[in-house]
Amino acid sequence: MEPQARETLGEDKWKSQMANYPLKQRQLDKLVLDYLLVSGYETTAAHFTQSASLQDQYAKYGRLHTEERQGIREAVLSGNIDLAMARINNLDPELLDSNPALHFDLQRQKLVEFIRSGETASALSFAQDELAPRGESFPGLLDELERTMVLFAYQDPYQSPAAPLMDMGQRQRCASAVNAALLQSLSAPGSSKLADALHLFHWTHDHVEQRMDITAVDSDLEEALNPSGKTHSDSMDDTPMEL
């Protein structure tokens, strides 16, 4: 029995259907503001609030300590992990003790920064005194500990299987994990509404693609989602552009 041919969704039909679901500019502005504040971009959010006249929305996020979270994010993204951990403890003294995986991520990032700056002896000492005992205390972290220690087995850690840990994108991933944990400790959603909407979009796209041929509209979607033409890795910037 031959498989049933998939229905084709052409570009004209796609645009016609999308026209039935118009978005008002204020709705989009609220999504952007939510993303900026939940992600901890206080300075950009303050500028955007003024330009989009969203002072009423901005006030609703006061309990999320956006300015403090921005300071923590900036410390992680600059590689100053000691400062980041000090700021975390000031905001929530119990967070790192109650979240061993997050504490490990931060300590591993500190180890990576030692290696990045050529302080191999300090990195090895820190791994033995701080990182290894934490892995032994929490067996669930052993795999990540072993992966991290591979960095010491290569003269050039950038050529090791653990090289992604040396990538600047790892700072971004660590900062995002810290931000999500802080939001959770504040009983707030760990991700923005915009990020959730994009996840839902990609999930829906994949399921629709199994049933329909949507090749004709994929280029239109790509242009809408990525007008600059950058890849996902290219967009892993430290912070969004100030407005």
C-alpha positions in Angstrom: 0.0 0.0 0.0 1.5 3.3 -1.1 1.8 6.0 1.5 -0.8 8.7 1.3 0.5 11.9 -0.4 0.9 14.9 2.0 -1.3 17.9 1.4 0.7 21.0 0.3 0.4 24.3 2.1 1.4 27.0 -0.4 2.7 30.4 0.4 -0.5 32.2 -0.6 -2.7 30.0 1.6 -0.3 30.4 4.5 -0.4 34.2 4.3 -4.1 34.2 3.9 -4.5 32.1 7.0 -2.0 34.2 9.0 -4.0 37.3 8.1 -6.9 35.9 10.2 -4.8 36.2 13.3 -3.6 39.8 13.4 -1.3 40.9 16.3 -1.5 44.4 17.7 1.7 46.3 18.2 1.0 46.6 22.0 0.7 42.9 22.3 4.1 42.4 20.6 5.6 45.2 22.8 4.4 43.4 25.9 6.0 40.2 24.7 9.3 41.9 24.1 9.2 43.6 27.6 8.4 40.3 29.2 11.4 38.7 27.5 13.8 41.6 28.6 12.7 41.6 32.2 12.5 37.8 32.7 15.9 37.4 31.0 17.4 40.1 33.3 18.1 42.9 30.8 17.1 45.7 33.1 18.8 48.6 31.2 17.4 47.7 27.9 14.0 47.0 29.4 13.9 50.5 31.0 14.7 52.2 27.7 12.1 50.0 25.9 9.5 50.8 28.5 9.8 54.5 27.9 9.8 54.2 24.1 6.8 51.8 24.1 4.9 53.5 26.9 4.6 50.3 29.0 5.2 51.8 32.4 2.1 49.9 33.8 3.5 46.6 32.6 7.0 47.4 33.8 5.7 48.0 37.4 4.3 44.5 37.5 7.8 42.9 37.3 9.2 44.7 40.4 9.4 41.6 42.5 11.7 39.8 40.0 14.8 41.8 41.1 15.6 42.4 37.4 18.5 44.9 38.2 20.2 42.4 40.6 19.8 39.5 38.1 21.3 41.7 35.3 24.3 42.3 37.5 24.7 38.5 38.1 24.3 37.8 34.4 26.9 40.4 33.5 29.4 38.9 36.0 29.0 35.4 34.5 29.2 36.7 30.9 32.5 38.5 31.8 33.9 35.4 33.4 34.0 36.9 36.9 32.4 33.9 38.7 33.4 34.9 42.2 31.5 38.2 41.8 28.5 36.3 40.3 28.4 33.9 43.2 28.7 36.8 45.7 25.8 38.6 44.1 23.8 35.4 44.0 24.3 34.9 47.8 23.3 38.5 48.4 20.1 38.0 46.5 19.3 34.4 47.7 21.7 33.0 50.4 20.2 29.5 50.1 20.1 29.1 46.3 23.5 27.5 45.7 23.3 25.2 48.8 19.9 24.0 47.7 20.9 23.6 44.0 24.1 21.5 43.7 23.9 21.2 39.9 23.8 25.0 39.6 26.6 25.4 42.1 28.7 22.9 40.1 28.0 24.7 36.8 29.3 27.9 38.4 32.4 26.3 39.9 33.1 24.5 36.6 32.9 27.9 34.8 35.4 29.3 37.3 37.7 26.3 36.4 37.2 27.1 32.7 38.1 30.7 33.3 41.4 29.6 35.0 42.2 27.5 32.0 41.3 30.2 29.5 43.6 32.7 31.2 46.5 30.1 31.2 46.4 29.5 34.9 46.7 25.7 34.6 48.1 25.1 38.1 45.4 27.1 39.7 42.8 25.3 37.6 44.1 21.9 38.7 44.3 22.9 42.3 40.7 24.2 42.1 39.5 21.1 40.5 41.0 18.9 43.2 39.9 21.0 46.1 36.5 22.2 45.0 35.1 20.5 42.0 36.1 16.8 42.7 34.7 16.8 46.2 31.4 18.2 44.9 31.2 15.4 42.3 31.8 12.8 45.0 29.1 14.3 47.2 26.5 14.3 44.4 26.9 11.2 42.2 24.6 12.7 39.6 27.3 15.2 38.8 30.0 12.6 38.2 29.5 12.3 34.4 29.8 16.1 34.1 32.9 16.1 36.4 34.6 13.4 34.2 33.7 15.4 31.1 35.3 18.5 32.6 38.5 16.8 33.7 39.1 15.8 30.1 40.3 19.4 29.6 43.4 18.6 31.5 44.3 15.6 29.3 45.1 17.8 26.3 47.8 20.3 25.8 45.4 22.4 23.9 42.0 22.1 25.7 40.3 23.6 22.6 41.1 20.4 20.8 39.7 18.1 23.5 36.2 16.4 23.4 35.2 18.9 26.1 36.1 21.9 24.0 32.5 23.2 24.0 33.1 24.1 27.6 35.7 26.6 26.5 33.4 28.3 24.1 32.0 31.7 25.1 28.6 30.3 24.5 29.1 28.2 27.7 29.1 31.5 29.6 25.8 32.3 28.1 24.4 28.9 29.0 25.6 29.2 32.6 24.2 32.7 32.9 20.8 31.4 31.6 20.8 28.5 34.1 21.5 30.9 36.9 18.8 33.3 35.8 16.2 30.5 35.5 17.1 29.2 39.0 16.7 32.7 40.5 13.4 33.1 38.8 12.3 29.8 40.2 13.3 30.8 43.7 11.1 33.9 43.2 8.2 31.7 42.2 8.3 33.1 38.7 8.3 31.4 35.4 11.8 30.2 34.4 11.4 31.4 30.8 9.8 34.3 29.0 6.5 34.2 27.2 8.3 34.9 23.9 10.7 31.9 24.5 7.7 29.7 25.3 5.9 30.8 22.2 8.9 30.0 20.0 9.2 26.6 21.6 5.5 26.0 20.8 6.0 27.3 17.3 8.8 24.9 16.6 7.0 21.9 18.1 3.9 22.7 16.0 6.0 23.2 12.9 7.6 19.8 13.3 4.2 18.1 13.7 2.6 19.9 10.8 5.5 19.1 8.6 4.9 15.4 9.2 1.4 15.7 7.6 1.8 18.5 5.1 4.4 19.7 2.6 5.2 23.2 3.9 8.4 23.8 1.9 7.0 26.8 0.2 6.4 28.7 3.4 9.6 27.7 5.2 11.6 30.4 3.5 9.0 33.0 4.6 9.2 31.7 8.2 13.0 31.8 8.2 13.0 35.4 7.0 10.5 36.4 9.6 12.3 34.6 12.5 15.8 35.4 11.3 15.8 38.6 9.2 19.6 39.2 9.7 20.5 35.8 8.2 22.6 34.9 11.3 22.8 31.4 12.5 21.6 30.4 16.0 25.2 30.4 17.3 25.8 33.8 15.8 23.0 35.2 17.9 24.4 34.0 21.2 25.4 37.6 22.1 26.3 38.7 25.6 23.4 41.2 25.8 20.8 42.6 23.4 21.5 45.9 21.7 20.7 48.9 23.9 17.8 50.9 22.6 
